[in-house]
Amino acid sequence: MDYKKFIDKKTAYDGFVKYRKKILDSEEKGTFEDVFSDICAKAMMGDAIAEDCVAYFYSKGIPGFLNQNYELYMSWQVLAAANGNCFSIEKLEFFLKYVLDLIFTKDDILKEAIIRGNITKDNALYVISNLLCEGIVDILKIDPKKLIQKDNTEEPFSLETNRKFVKALEDSVVPVAKYLIS
């Protein structure tokens, strides 16, 4: 686990809107595959804003071009959050909430993390969410190069797929807590 340089919410949102517009415009121009491939290449290289945008399009799908795929959506969204995208972290807030509640109710963890300078009251939500997402990436071995190679098959939300992400989130709690108080 390691701190990432955060991309503030406004910068991440503005970048997301720019990429999304570029992709949506390409659909009308008949250049979707080229433009989407370009954004995916940026995502594969660690561009957390591009990762968020790729996640968005896998969550929605584009008829005739891209299938909705929940596993790819969550993988890219978690990856973007693990790479410090504050807009992505906020999108995952509901998913992360019950584990965040567990950590935030443990006063001893928070106090120790603040004393050691690992978090502040102002950044605690982002840092802990980021670390949890980094834990999920590590546990599930989410690799952007492998995500790009996955089949574009339709896979809407399923409890089975979601359980995999929830289990990885739960398994991240102890390492994150240990990291915060180390």
N, C-alpha and C positions, 0 to 999 in steps of 0.2 A: 504494500500500500504506500502510496505517495501522493502528496498534494499536487494537484494540477493547477496551472494558471487558469483562473476562472474567466470565462467570457461573460461579461455582464448581460443581464436580461435584455436591455434595449439593443445592444449591438447584435446579440444572438437573434433577437426577433427581426430586426431590420435585415440581417443577412438571410434569414429563413424566408422572409417575404420576397426578397430579390431572387433567390434560387427558385422558389415556388412559381413566381411569375414567369421566369425564364422557361421552366418546364411546361407550364400551362400554355404559354405562347407557342412553344415548339410543337405541341399537339396539333394546333391549327395549321402550322406551317409545314407539317409533315417531316419534321426533323426530331421528333421525340426521342428516338433511339440514340441519336448522336448526343443530344443535350443531356438526356438522363445518364448515359454512359459517362459523360464528362463529370457530372455531379457525383456519380458513384466512384469515379477515380479519385476525386477530391476526398470523398468520405473514406475510401480505402487508405488514403495517405494520412488520415487522422484529423481532417478538417471537421471539427465537432458541429459546425453549422450545417455542412453538407450531410453529415450523419443524421442530424435531426430532420432534414428535408427528405432524405431517402426514407426514413422511418415514416414520415407523414404519408408519402405516396404508397407505401406498403399497407398503411392502415386504411387508406381509402380505396386504392386501386384505381386504374383508369381503363374503362372498358375498351377492349381491342388492343391495349398496349401492355398493361401491367395488372396482374391479379392481386387481389387483397390477400395478404398473408400475415396472420397474427404473429407467428414466431419471428419472421423477419422484421416486422414492425417493432416488436419488443426488443429484439436483439440490437437493432440500430438505435432505438431510443435510449436504452440503457447504456450503450456504448457512448453516445453523445453526452449523456449525463456524467458518465465516468471520466470523460475527457474535459469536463469543466464547463459544459454549456448550461448556464443558469436557466435559460428558457426551457430546456429539456428536463432539468431537475424539477422545475415547477409543473411540467406536464405529468411527471411521474409521482407527484405529491400524494395523490390518493392511493396509488399502489404501495408507496413506501410508508404511509401514515401509521399503520399499527406498529411497525417496527420502530419508527421514529418515536412514537408514544412510549414504547418500552424503554428506549434509551433516555428520553427526556424526563421520565419519571424516576430514573436512577440518579438522584442528586449527587451521589458519591462519584459517579463517572464524570458528570458534567463539571463538578467542582474541581476534580483532579485534572481534567483536560484543560480547564481555564487556567489553573495554577501553573501548569506546565507550559502554557502558551500554545497548546495545540489547536485551540479554538478561542474565539471571543464570543460574547453574547450576540454581536452583530452578524457573525458569519456561521454560527453553529449549525443552523438548518442546512445551509448549502454545503458546508464541509462534511457533515455527517451523511447527508444524502449522497454526495459525491463518493464518499468512501464506501457506502453500502453498494452503490452501483459498480464501483470498481471491484468489490468483492464478488458480485454477481458475474461480472465479466470473467474474473479469474476462475470461479467455480464452474461456470458453464463453458469455459474456454472459448469465449466469443472472439472470433478472429475476423476482421473485416474482409480479408482476402478470401476466406472460406465462405463468408456470407454472400459475396459477389457471385460465387460459383454455384450457389444453391439454385435448384429448379424454381421457376416462377409459377409454381402450382397454387391454385386457389386453396387457401386455408384460413377460413374465418376463425374468430375466437372460439376456443374450446377449453373446457375445464382442465383437460389433461395437459395441454400446452401451458396453460396458465400456472398449473401446479408446479411445473418445472421451474418457472421463474420465482414463484413464491417460496419454494424449498430452498433455492439458491439465496434468496433474500434472507430467510431465516438462518441459514448456515453462515451468513456474513456477519451476523450480530456480534458474536463472541470475538472474532478477529478484529472487528472495528472497535469494539469496546476496549480490547487490550491495546490496540494501537493508540487510542485516544488517551489512555492513562500511562503510556510508556514514556 
